Amino acid sequence: MFHRLRHLRFEHLLVGLVSLAGGLFAIGLLTREDVAEKPYLKIAGSGFIFNYRVADAYYGFTALVQKPVQNYSIIEARFEDPAGGPPHVVTSKLTPRSSRYGLRSPPLRGIEAGRPYRVSIRLVQNGDGAILFADEFTVTSQISDRIVPPEPLTIGPGYARNPRLPDGWTSPASDEGLDHRG
């Protein structure tokens, strides 16, 4: 076997390496994803967050930047207000340090279980204000905000009971089959 390797010429080796490189290039070309066909943003997830310990409820989403965008362009989200009134507008500037952005509404009240709430999102390019991406989707909560107390349950770094919380307040979470012990 080794005596055959001695007869291997440089030209044979060169042809083999070029063939291998050509084959790998063809495989790469066939399996690549065209960036031009991707949307600028992809919504990776959305949902409601209920933090009854601090008497807070909000909803939001995570967006992934999938195409190159000019630095300091803005993601603008409009969150429907469950209590009525105009939508809450939230913005986030795109920076070179991240491709993942989380946007969330301010604290809300009036959230109903099973009702979809609308979110409108736009990607506005820095400089000329061109709209690069626009989408709309809904987020639905499985529970209402009745589990959120009127005041935070605890205050201070030692988690002392909040004296402003009404005496005897218990979470209606037990009505919905939720554990509300914290």
SEFIFI-255697 format. One record per atom (N, C-alpha, C): residue number from 1; residue in one letter; x, y, z negated. Coordinates in Angstrom, 1 decimal. Layout:
BEGIN
ATOM/NUM/A/X/Y/Z
...
***
This chain:
BEGIN
ATOM/1/M/0.8/-1.2/0.0
ATOM/1/M/0.0/0.0/0.0
ATOM/1/M/0.9/1.3/0.0
ATOM/2/F/1.9/1.3/-0.8
ATOM/2/F/2.8/2.5/-0.9
ATOM/2/F/3.5/2.7/0.4
ATOM/3/H/3.8/1.6/1.2
ATOM/3/H/4.5/1.8/2.4
ATOM/3/H/3.6/2.5/3.4
ATOM/4/R/2.3/2.4/3.3
ATOM/4/R/1.4/3.1/4.2
ATOM/4/R/1.4/4.6/3.9
ATOM/5/L/1.5/4.9/2.6
ATOM/5/L/1.5/6.4/2.2
ATOM/5/L/2.8/7.1/2.8
ATOM/6/R/3.8/6.3/3.0
ATOM/6/R/5.0/7.0/3.6
ATOM/6/R/4.8/7.4/5.0
ATOM/7/H/3.9/6.7/5.7
ATOM/7/H/3.6/7.0/7.1
ATOM/7/H/2.5/8.1/7.2
ATOM/8/L/2.0/8.6/6.1
ATOM/8/L/1.0/9.6/6.1
ATOM/8/L/1.7/10.9/6.5
ATOM/9/R/1.2/11.5/7.5
ATOM/9/R/1.9/12.7/8.0
ATOM/9/R/1.1/14.0/7.4
ATOM/10/F/1.8/15.1/7.4
ATOM/10/F/1.2/16.3/6.9
ATOM/10/F/0.0/16.7/7.7
ATOM/11/E/0.0/16.4/9.0
ATOM/11/E/-1.2/16.8/9.8
ATOM/11/E/-2.5/16.0/9.3
ATOM/12/H/-2.3/14.7/9.0
ATOM/12/H/-3.4/13.9/8.5
ATOM/12/H/-3.9/14.5/7.1
ATOM/13/L/-3.0/14.9/6.3
ATOM/13/L/-3.4/15.4/5.0
ATOM/13/L/-4.1/16.8/5.2
ATOM/14/L/-3.6/17.6/6.1
ATOM/14/L/-4.3/18.9/6.4
ATOM/14/L/-5.7/18.7/7.0
ATOM/15/V/-5.8/17.7/7.9
ATOM/15/V/-7.2/17.5/8.5
ATOM/15/V/-8.1/17.0/7.4
ATOM/16/G/-7.7/16.1/6.5
ATOM/16/G/-8.5/15.6/5.4
ATOM/16/G/-8.9/16.7/4.5
ATOM/17/L/-8.0/17.6/4.1
ATOM/17/L/-8.4/18.7/3.2
ATOM/17/L/-9.3/19.7/3.9
ATOM/18/V/-9.1/20.0/5.2
ATOM/18/V/-10.0/20.9/5.9
ATOM/18/V/-11.4/20.3/6.0
ATOM/19/S/-11.5/19.0/6.3
ATOM/19/S/-12.8/18.3/6.3
ATOM/19/S/-13.5/18.3/5.0
ATOM/20/L/-12.8/18.1/3.9
ATOM/20/L/-13.4/18.1/2.6
ATOM/20/L/-13.9/19.5/2.3
ATOM/21/A/-13.1/20.6/2.6
ATOM/21/A/-13.5/21.9/2.3
ATOM/21/A/-14.7/22.3/3.2
ATOM/22/G/-14.7/21.9/4.4
ATOM/22/G/-15.9/22.1/5.3
ATOM/22/G/-17.1/21.5/4.8
ATOM/23/G/-17.0/20.2/4.3
ATOM/23/G/-18.2/19.5/3.8
ATOM/23/G/-18.7/20.2/2.5
ATOM/24/L/-17.8/20.6/1.6
ATOM/24/L/-18.2/21.3/0.4
ATOM/24/L/-18.9/22.6/0.7
ATOM/25/F/-18.3/23.4/1.7
ATOM/25/F/-18.9/24.6/2.1
ATOM/25/F/-20.3/24.4/2.7
ATOM/26/A/-20.5/23.4/3.5
ATOM/26/A/-21.8/23.1/4.1
ATOM/26/A/-22.8/22.8/3.0
ATOM/27/I/-22.4/22.0/2.0
ATOM/27/I/-23.3/21.6/0.9
ATOM/27/I/-23.7/22.9/0.1
ATOM/28/G/-22.7/23.8/-0.2
ATOM/28/G/-23.0/25.0/-0.9
ATOM/28/G/-23.9/25.9/-0.1
ATOM/29/L/-23.7/26.0/1.2
ATOM/29/L/-24.6/26.8/2.0
ATOM/29/L/-26.0/26.3/2.1
ATOM/30/L/-26.2/25.0/2.1
ATOM/30/L/-27.5/24.4/2.1
ATOM/30/L/-28.3/24.5/0.8
ATOM/31/T/-27.5/24.6/-0.3
ATOM/31/T/-28.2/24.6/-1.6
ATOM/31/T/-28.2/25.9/-2.3
ATOM/32/R/-27.7/26.9/-1.7
ATOM/32/R/-27.7/28.3/-2.3
ATOM/32/R/-29.0/28.9/-2.3
ATOM/33/E/-29.2/29.8/-3.3
ATOM/33/E/-30.5/30.5/-3.4
ATOM/33/E/-30.2/31.9/-2.8
ATOM/34/D/-31.1/32.4/-2.0
ATOM/34/D/-30.9/33.7/-1.4
ATOM/34/D/-31.4/34.7/-2.3
ATOM/35/V/-30.5/35.6/-2.8
ATOM/35/V/-30.9/36.6/-3.7
ATOM/35/V/-32.0/37.6/-3.2
ATOM/36/A/-32.0/37.8/-1.9
ATOM/36/A/-33.0/38.7/-1.3
ATOM/36/A/-34.4/38.1/-1.5
ATOM/37/E/-34.6/36.8/-1.6
ATOM/37/E/-35.9/36.3/-1.7
ATOM/37/E/-36.4/36.3/-3.2
ATOM/38/K/-35.6/36.5/-4.1
ATOM/38/K/-36.0/36.6/-5.6
ATOM/38/K/-36.6/37.9/-5.9
ATOM/39/P/-37.5/37.9/-6.8
ATOM/39/P/-38.0/39.2/-7.3
ATOM/39/P/-37.0/39.9/-8.2
ATOM/40/Y/-37.1/41.2/-8.4
ATOM/40/Y/-36.1/41.8/-9.3
ATOM/40/Y/-36.2/41.4/-10.7
ATOM/41/L/-37.4/41.1/-11.2
ATOM/41/L/-37.6/40.7/-12.6
ATOM/41/L/-38.4/39.4/-12.6
ATOM/42/K/-38.1/38.6/-13.6
ATOM/42/K/-38.8/37.4/-13.9
ATOM/42/K/-39.3/37.4/-15.4
ATOM/43/I/-40.6/37.2/-15.6
ATOM/43/I/-41.1/37.2/-17.0
ATOM/43/I/-40.8/35.8/-17.6
ATOM/44/A/-39.9/35.8/-18.6
ATOM/44/A/-39.5/34.5/-19.1
ATOM/44/A/-40.4/34.0/-20.2
ATOM/45/G/-41.2/34.9/-20.8
ATOM/45/G/-42.1/34.5/-21.8
ATOM/45/G/-42.9/35.7/-22.4
ATOM/46/S/-44.0/35.4/-23.0
ATOM/46/S/-44.8/36.5/-23.6
ATOM/46/S/-45.6/35.9/-24.8
ATOM/47/G/-46.1/36.7/-25.7
ATOM/47/G/-46.9/36.2/-26.8
ATOM/47/G/-47.1/37.3/-27.8
ATOM/48/F/-47.9/36.9/-28.8
ATOM/48/F/-48.3/37.7/-29.9
ATOM/48/F/-47.4/37.3/-31.1
ATOM/49/I/-47.1/38.3/-32.0
ATOM/49/I/-46.3/38.0/-33.2
ATOM/49/I/-47.2/38.6/-34.3
ATOM/50/F/-47.4/37.8/-35.3
ATOM/50/F/-48.1/38.3/-36.5
ATOM/50/F/-47.2/38.1/-37.7
ATOM/51/N/-46.8/39.2/-38.3
ATOM/51/N/-46.0/39.2/-39.5
ATOM/51/N/-46.8/39.8/-40.7
ATOM/52/Y/-47.5/38.9/-41.3
ATOM/52/Y/-48.4/39.4/-42.4
ATOM/52/Y/-47.6/39.9/-43.6
ATOM/53/R/-46.4/39.5/-43.8
ATOM/53/R/-45.6/39.9/-44.9
ATOM/53/R/-45.4/41.5/-44.9
ATOM/54/V/-45.2/42.0/-43.7
ATOM/54/V/-45.0/43.4/-43.5
ATOM/54/V/-46.3/44.1/-42.9
ATOM/55/A/-47.4/43.4/-42.8
ATOM/55/A/-48.6/43.9/-42.2
ATOM/55/A/-48.5/44.4/-40.8
ATOM/56/D/-47.9/43.6/-39.9
ATOM/56/D/-47.6/44.0/-38.6
ATOM/56/D/-48.1/42.9/-37.6
ATOM/57/A/-48.6/43.4/-36.5
ATOM/57/A/-49.0/42.5/-35.4
ATOM/57/A/-48.7/43.3/-34.1
ATOM/58/Y/-48.1/42.6/-33.1
ATOM/58/Y/-47.8/43.2/-31.8
ATOM/58/Y/-47.7/42.1/-30.8
ATOM/59/Y/-47.6/42.5/-29.5
ATOM/59/Y/-47.3/41.5/-28.5
ATOM/59/Y/-46.3/42.0/-27.5
ATOM/60/G/-45.7/41.1/-26.8
ATOM/60/G/-44.6/41.6/-25.9
ATOM/60/G/-44.2/40.4/-25.0
ATOM/61/F/-43.1/40.7/-24.3
ATOM/61/F/-42.6/39.7/-23.3
ATOM/61/F/-41.1/39.9/-23.2
ATOM/62/T/-40.4/38.9/-22.5
ATOM/62/T/-39.0/38.9/-22.2
ATOM/62/T/-38.9/38.9/-20.7
ATOM/63/A/-38.1/39.9/-20.1
ATOM/63/A/-37.9/39.9/-18.7
ATOM/63/A/-36.4/39.7/-18.4
ATOM/64/L/-36.2/38.9/-17.3
ATOM/64/L/-34.9/38.6/-16.9
ATOM/64/L/-34.6/39.3/-15.6
ATOM/65/V/-33.5/40.0/-15.5
ATOM/65/V/-33.1/40.7/-14.2
ATOM/65/V/-32.5/39.7/-13.3
ATOM/66/Q/-33.0/39.5/-12.1
ATOM/66/Q/-32.5/38.5/-11.2
ATOM/66/Q/-31.8/39.0/-10.0
ATOM/67/K/-31.8/40.3/-9.8
ATOM/67/K/-31.1/40.9/-8.7
ATOM/67/K/-30.3/42.1/-9.2
ATOM/68/P/-29.3/42.5/-8.5
ATOM/68/P/-28.5/43.7/-8.9
ATOM/68/P/-29.4/44.9/-8.8
ATOM/69/V/-29.4/45.7/-9.9
ATOM/69/V/-30.2/46.9/-10.0
ATOM/69/V/-29.2/48.0/-10.4
ATOM/70/Q/-29.5/49.2/-10.0
ATOM/70/Q/-28.7/50.4/-10.4
ATOM/70/Q/-28.7/50.5/-11.9
ATOM/71/N/-27.6/50.8/-12.5
ATOM/71/N/-27.5/51.0/-14.0
ATOM/71/N/-28.5/52.1/-14.4
ATOM/72/Y/-29.0/51.9/-15.6
ATOM/72/Y/-29.9/52.8/-16.3
ATOM/72/Y/-31.2/53.0/-15.5
ATOM/73/S/-31.6/52.0/-14.7
ATOM/73/S/-33.0/52.0/-14.2
ATOM/73/S/-33.8/51.6/-15.4
ATOM/74/I/-35.1/51.8/-15.2
ATOM/74/I/-36.0/51.6/-16.4
ATOM/74/I/-37.1/50.5/-16.1
ATOM/75/I/-37.3/49.7/-17.1
ATOM/75/I/-38.4/48.8/-17.1
ATOM/75/I/-39.5/49.5/-18.0
ATOM/76/E/-40.6/49.7/-17.3
ATOM/76/E/-41.8/50.4/-18.0
ATOM/76/E/-42.9/49.4/-18.2
ATOM/77/A/-43.4/49.2/-19.4
ATOM/77/A/-44.5/48.3/-19.6
ATOM/77/A/-45.7/49.1/-20.3
ATOM/78/R/-46.9/48.8/-19.8
ATOM/78/R/-48.1/49.3/-20.4
ATOM/78/R/-48.9/48.2/-21.0
ATOM/79/F/-49.0/48.3/-22.3
ATOM/79/F/-49.7/47.3/-23.1
ATOM/79/F/-51.2/47.8/-23.4
ATOM/80/E/-52.1/47.0/-23.1
ATOM/80/E/-53.5/47.3/-23.4
ATOM/80/E/-53.7/47.4/-24.9
ATOM/81/D/-54.4/48.4/-25.4
ATOM/81/D/-54.6/48.6/-26.8
ATOM/81/D/-55.9/47.8/-27.2
ATOM/82/P/-55.7/46.8/-28.1
ATOM/82/P/-56.9/46.0/-28.5
ATOM/82/P/-58.0/46.8/-29.2
ATOM/83/A/-57.6/47.9/-29.8
ATOM/83/A/-58.6/48.8/-30.5
ATOM/83/A/-59.2/49.7/-29.6
ATOM/84/G/-58.9/49.7/-28.3
ATOM/84/G/-59.4/50.7/-27.3
ATOM/84/G/-58.5/51.8/-27.2
ATOM/85/G/-58.8/52.7/-26.3
ATOM/85/G/-57.9/53.9/-26.1
ATOM/85/G/-56.9/53.6/-24.9
ATOM/86/P/-56.1/54.5/-24.7
ATOM/86/P/-55.1/54.4/-23.6
ATOM/86/P/-54.1/53.3/-23.9
ATOM/87/P/-53.5/52.8/-22.8
ATOM/87/P/-52.4/51.7/-23.0
ATOM/87/P/-51.2/52.3/-23.7
ATOM/88/H/-50.5/51.5/-24.4
ATOM/88/H/-49.2/51.9/-25.0
ATOM/88/H/-48.1/51.7/-24.0
ATOM/89/V/-47.4/52.8/-23.8
ATOM/89/V/-46.3/52.8/-22.8
ATOM/89/V/-45.0/52.6/-23.5
ATOM/90/V/-44.2/51.6/-23.1
ATOM/90/V/-42.9/51.3/-23.7
ATOM/90/V/-41.9/51.1/-22.6
ATOM/91/T/-40.7/51.7/-22.8
ATOM/91/T/-39.6/51.6/-21.7
ATOM/91/T/-38.4/51.1/-22.3
ATOM/92/S/-37.5/50.5/-21.4
ATOM/92/S/-36.2/50.0/-21.8
ATOM/92/S/-35.3/50.3/-20.6
ATOM/93/K/-34.1/50.9/-20.9
ATOM/93/K/-33.1/51.1/-19.8
ATOM/93/K/-32.2/49.9/-19.6
ATOM/94/L/-32.0/49.6/-18.3
ATOM/94/L/-31.1/48.5/-17.9
ATOM/94/L/-29.7/49.0/-18.1
ATOM/95/T/-28.9/48.1/-18.6
ATOM/95/T/-27.4/48.4/-18.8
ATOM/95/T/-26.6/47.3/-18.2
ATOM/96/P/-25.4/47.5/-17.9
ATOM/96/P/-24.5/46.4/-17.4
ATOM/96/P/-24.3/45.3/-18.3
ATOM/97/R/-24.5/45.5/-19.6
ATOM/97/R/-24.2/44.5/-20.6
ATOM/97/R/-25.2/43.4/-20.8
ATOM/98/S/-26.4/43.6/-20.2
ATOM/98/S/-27.5/42.6/-20.4
ATOM/98/S/-28.3/42.3/-19.1
ATOM/99/S/-28.8/41.1/-19.0
ATOM/99/S/-29.8/40.8/-18.0
ATOM/99/S/-31.1/40.4/-18.5
ATOM/100/R/-31.2/40.4/-19.9
ATOM/100/R/-32.4/39.9/-20.6
ATOM/100/R/-32.9/41.1/-21.4
ATOM/101/Y/-34.2/41.4/-21.3
ATOM/101/Y/-34.8/42.6/-22.0
ATOM/101/Y/-36.1/42.2/-22.6
ATOM/102/G/-36.3/42.5/-23.9
ATOM/102/G/-37.5/42.2/-24.6
ATOM/102/G/-38.2/43.5/-24.8
ATOM/103/L/-39.5/43.6/-24.4
ATOM/103/L/-40.3/44.8/-24.7
ATOM/103/L/-41.5/44.3/-25.5
ATOM/104/R/-41.9/45.2/-26.4
ATOM/104/R/-43.1/44.8/-27.2
ATOM/104/R/-43.9/46.1/-27.5
ATOM/105/S/-45.2/45.8/-27.8
ATOM/105/S/-46.1/46.9/-28.1
ATOM/105/S/-45.7/47.5/-29.5
ATOM/106/P/-46.2/48.7/-29.8
ATOM/106/P/-46.2/49.1/-31.2
ATOM/106/P/-47.1/48.3/-32.0
ATOM/107/P/-47.1/48.4/-33.3
ATOM/107/P/-48.0/47.6/-34.2
ATOM/107/P/-49.5/47.9/-33.8
ATOM/108/L/-50.3/46.9/-33.8
ATOM/108/L/-51.6/47.0/-33.3
ATOM/108/L/-52.6/46.5/-34.3
ATOM/109/R/-53.9/46.9/-34.1
ATOM/109/R/-55.0/46.4/-34.9
ATOM/109/R/-56.1/46.1/-33.9
ATOM/110/G/-57.1/45.2/-34.3
ATOM/110/G/-58.2/44.9/-33.4
ATOM/110/G/-58.0/43.7/-32.5
ATOM/111/I/-57.0/42.9/-32.7
ATOM/111/I/-56.7/41.8/-31.9
ATOM/111/I/-57.7/40.7/-32.1
ATOM/112/E/-58.3/40.2/-31.0
ATOM/112/E/-59.3/39.2/-31.1
ATOM/112/E/-58.7/37.9/-30.6
ATOM/113/A/-59.1/36.8/-31.2
ATOM/113/A/-58.6/35.5/-30.7
ATOM/113/A/-59.3/35.1/-29.4
ATOM/114/G/-58.5/34.6/-28.5
ATOM/114/G/-59.1/34.1/-27.2
ATOM/114/G/-59.3/35.2/-26.2
ATOM/115/R/-59.0/36.4/-26.5
ATOM/115/R/-59.3/37.5/-25.5
ATOM/115/R/-57.9/37.9/-24.8
ATOM/116/P/-57.9/37.9/-23.5
ATOM/116/P/-56.6/38.3/-22.8
ATOM/116/P/-56.4/39.8/-22.8
ATOM/117/Y/-55.2/40.2/-23.1
ATOM/117/Y/-54.8/41.6/-23.1
ATOM/117/Y/-53.9/41.9/-21.9
ATOM/118/R/-54.1/42.9/-21.2
ATOM/118/R/-53.4/43.2/-20.0
ATOM/118/R/-52.0/43.9/-20.3
ATOM/119/V/-51.0/43.5/-19.5
ATOM/119/V/-49.7/44.1/-19.5
ATOM/119/V/-49.3/44.4/-18.1
ATOM/120/S/-49.0/45.7/-17.8
ATOM/120/S/-48.5/46.1/-16.5
ATOM/120/S/-47.1/46.5/-16.6
ATOM/121/I/-46.3/46.0/-15.7
ATOM/121/I/-44.8/46.2/-15.8
ATOM/121/I/-44.3/46.8/-14.4
ATOM/122/R/-43.4/47.7/-14.5
ATOM/122/R/-42.7/48.3/-13.3
ATOM/122/R/-41.3/48.4/-13.6
ATOM/123/L/-40.5/48.3/-12.5
ATOM/123/L/-39.0/48.5/-12.6
ATOM/123/L/-38.8/49.8/-11.7
ATOM/124/V/-38.4/50.9/-12.4
ATOM/124/V/-38.2/52.1/-11.7
ATOM/124/V/-36.7/52.4/-11.6
ATOM/125/Q/-36.2/52.6/-10.3
ATOM/125/Q/-34.8/52.8/-10.1
ATOM/125/Q/-34.3/54.1/-10.5
ATOM/126/N/-33.2/54.1/-11.2
ATOM/126/N/-32.5/55.3/-11.6
ATOM/126/N/-32.1/56.2/-10.4
ATOM/127/G/-32.4/57.4/-10.5
ATOM/127/G/-32.0/58.4/-9.5
ATOM/127/G/-33.2/58.8/-8.7
ATOM/128/D/-33.6/58.0/-7.8
ATOM/128/D/-34.7/58.4/-6.9
ATOM/128/D/-36.1/58.0/-7.4
ATOM/129/G/-36.2/57.2/-8.4
ATOM/129/G/-37.5/56.9/-9.0
ATOM/129/G/-38.3/55.8/-8.2
ATOM/130/A/-37.6/55.2/-7.3
ATOM/130/A/-38.3/54.1/-6.4
ATOM/130/A/-38.8/53.0/-7.3
ATOM/131/I/-40.0/52.5/-7.0
ATOM/131/I/-40.6/51.3/-7.7
ATOM/131/I/-40.0/50.1/-7.1
ATOM/132/L/-39.1/49.4/-7.7
ATOM/132/L/-38.5/48.2/-7.2
ATOM/132/L/-39.3/46.9/-7.4
ATOM/133/F/-40.1/47.0/-8.5
ATOM/133/F/-40.9/45.8/-8.9
ATOM/133/F/-42.1/46.2/-9.7
ATOM/134/A/-43.2/45.6/-9.4
ATOM/134/A/-44.5/45.9/-10.2
ATOM/134/A/-45.2/44.6/-10.3
ATOM/135/D/-45.8/44.3/-11.5
ATOM/135/D/-46.5/43.1/-11.8
ATOM/135/D/-47.5/43.4/-12.9
ATOM/136/E/-48.5/42.5/-13.0
ATOM/136/E/-49.5/42.6/-14.1
ATOM/136/E/-49.8/41.2/-14.5
ATOM/137/F/-49.9/41.0/-15.8
ATOM/137/F/-50.3/39.7/-16.4
ATOM/137/F/-51.0/39.9/-17.7
ATOM/138/T/-51.5/38.8/-18.2
ATOM/138/T/-52.3/39.0/-19.5
ATOM/138/T/-51.6/38.1/-20.6
ATOM/139/V/-51.8/38.5/-21.8
ATOM/139/V/-51.3/37.7/-23.0
ATOM/139/V/-52.5/37.5/-23.9
ATOM/140/T/-52.7/36.3/-24.3
ATOM/140/T/-53.9/35.9/-25.1
ATOM/140/T/-53.4/35.4/-26.4
ATOM/141/S/-54.0/35.9/-27.5
ATOM/141/S/-53.7/35.4/-28.9
ATOM/141/S/-54.6/34.3/-29.2
ATOM/142/Q/-54.1/33.3/-30.0
ATOM/142/Q/-54.9/32.2/-30.4
ATOM/142/Q/-55.6/32.5/-31.7
ATOM/143/I/-55.2/33.6/-32.4
ATOM/143/I/-55.8/34.0/-33.7
ATOM/143/I/-56.1/35.5/-33.7
ATOM/144/S/-57.0/35.9/-34.5
ATOM/144/S/-57.2/37.4/-34.6
ATOM/144/S/-56.3/38.0/-35.7
ATOM/145/D/-56.3/39.3/-35.7
ATOM/145/D/-55.4/40.0/-36.6
ATOM/145/D/-56.0/40.1/-38.0
ATOM/146/R/-57.1/39.4/-38.3
ATOM/146/R/-57.7/39.4/-39.6
ATOM/146/R/-56.7/38.8/-40.7
ATOM/147/I/-55.7/38.0/-40.2
ATOM/147/I/-54.8/37.4/-41.2
ATOM/147/I/-53.8/38.5/-41.7
ATOM/148/V/-53.7/39.6/-41.0
ATOM/148/V/-52.8/40.7/-41.4
ATOM/148/V/-53.4/41.5/-42.5
ATOM/149/P/-52.7/41.6/-43.6
ATOM/149/P/-53.2/42.4/-44.7
ATOM/149/P/-53.2/43.9/-44.4
ATOM/150/P/-54.0/44.7/-45.1
ATOM/150/P/-54.1/46.1/-44.9
ATOM/150/P/-52.8/46.8/-45.2
ATOM/151/E/-52.0/46.3/-46.1
ATOM/151/E/-50.7/46.8/-46.5
ATOM/151/E/-49.7/45.7/-46.5
ATOM/152/P/-48.4/46.0/-46.5
ATOM/152/P/-47.4/44.9/-46.6
ATOM/152/P/-47.5/44.2/-47.9
ATOM/153/L/-47.3/42.9/-47.9
ATOM/153/L/-47.4/42.1/-49.1
ATOM/153/L/-46.4/42.4/-50.2
ATOM/154/T/-45.2/42.7/-49.7
ATOM/154/T/-44.0/43.0/-50.5
ATOM/154/T/-43.4/44.3/-50.1
ATOM/155/I/-42.6/44.8/-51.1
ATOM/155/I/-41.9/46.1/-50.8
ATOM/155/I/-40.5/45.9/-51.4
ATOM/156/G/-39.6/46.7/-50.9
ATOM/156/G/-38.2/46.7/-51.4
ATOM/156/G/-37.4/45.5/-51.1
ATOM/157/P/-36.1/45.6/-51.5
ATOM/157/P/-35.2/44.5/-51.2
ATOM/157/P/-35.5/43.2/-52.0
ATOM/158/G/-36.1/43.4/-53.1
ATOM/158/G/-36.4/42.2/-54.0
ATOM/158/G/-37.7/41.5/-53.7
ATOM/159/Y/-38.4/41.9/-52.7
ATOM/159/Y/-39.7/41.4/-52.3
ATOM/159/Y/-40.7/41.5/-53.5
ATOM/160/A/-40.7/42.6/-54.1
ATOM/160/A/-41.7/42.9/-55.2
ATOM/160/A/-43.1/43.0/-54.6
ATOM/161/R/-44.1/42.6/-55.3
ATOM/161/R/-45.5/42.7/-54.8
ATOM/161/R/-45.8/44.1/-54.6
ATOM/162/N/-46.5/44.4/-53.5
ATOM/162/N/-46.9/45.8/-53.2
ATOM/162/N/-48.0/46.2/-54.1
ATOM/163/P/-47.8/47.3/-54.9
ATOM/163/P/-48.9/47.7/-55.8
ATOM/163/P/-50.0/48.4/-55.1
ATOM/164/R/-49.9/48.8/-53.9
ATOM/164/R/-51.0/49.4/-53.1
ATOM/164/R/-51.9/48.3/-52.5
ATOM/165/L/-51.5/47.1/-52.5
ATOM/165/L/-52.3/46.0/-52.0
ATOM/165/L/-53.5/45.8/-52.9
ATOM/166/P/-54.7/45.8/-52.4
ATOM/166/P/-55.9/45.6/-53.2
ATOM/166/P/-55.8/44.4/-54.1
ATOM/167/D/-56.3/44.5/-55.3
ATOM/167/D/-56.3/43.3/-56.2
ATOM/167/D/-57.1/42.2/-55.7
ATOM/168/G/-56.6/41.0/-55.8
ATOM/168/G/-57.3/39.9/-55.4
ATOM/168/G/-57.3/39.7/-53.9
ATOM/169/W/-56.6/40.4/-53.1
ATOM/169/W/-56.6/40.3/-51.7
ATOM/169/W/-56.0/38.9/-51.3
ATOM/170/T/-56.8/38.2/-50.5
ATOM/170/T/-56.3/36.9/-50.0
ATOM/170/T/-56.5/37.0/-48.5
ATOM/171/S/-55.6/36.3/-47.8
ATOM/171/S/-55.6/36.3/-46.4
ATOM/171/S/-56.8/35.5/-45.8
ATOM/172/P/-57.5/36.1/-44.8
ATOM/172/P/-58.5/35.3/-44.2
ATOM/172/P/-57.9/34.2/-43.4
ATOM/173/A/-56.6/33.9/-43.4
ATOM/173/A/-56.0/32.9/-42.6
ATOM/173/A/-56.6/31.5/-43.0
ATOM/174/S/-56.9/31.4/-44.3
ATOM/174/S/-57.5/30.1/-44.7
ATOM/174/S/-58.8/29.8/-43.9
ATOM/175/D/-59.5/30.8/-43.5
ATOM/175/D/-60.7/30.7/-42.7
ATOM/175/D/-60.4/30.1/-41.3
ATOM/176/E/-59.2/30.4/-40.9
ATOM/176/E/-58.8/30.0/-39.5
ATOM/176/E/-57.9/28.7/-39.6
ATOM/177/G/-57.7/28.2/-40.8
ATOM/177/G/-57.0/27.0/-40.9
ATOM/177/G/-55.5/27.2/-40.9
ATOM/178/L/-55.0/28.4/-41.2
ATOM/178/L/-53.6/28.8/-41.2
ATOM/178/L/-53.1/28.8/-42.6
ATOM/179/D/-51.8/28.5/-42.7
ATOM/179/D/-51.1/28.6/-44.0
ATOM/179/D/-50.7/30.0/-44.2
ATOM/180/H/-51.0/30.6/-45.3
ATOM/180/H/-50.7/32.0/-45.5
ATOM/180/H/-49.8/32.3/-46.7
ATOM/181/R/-49.1/31.3/-47.1
ATOM/181/R/-48.2/31.4/-48.3
ATOM/181/R/-47.0/32.2/-48.1
ATOM/182/G/-46.5/32.3/-46.8
ATOM/182/G/-45.4/33.1/-46.5
ATOM/182/G/-44.2/32.3/-46.4
***
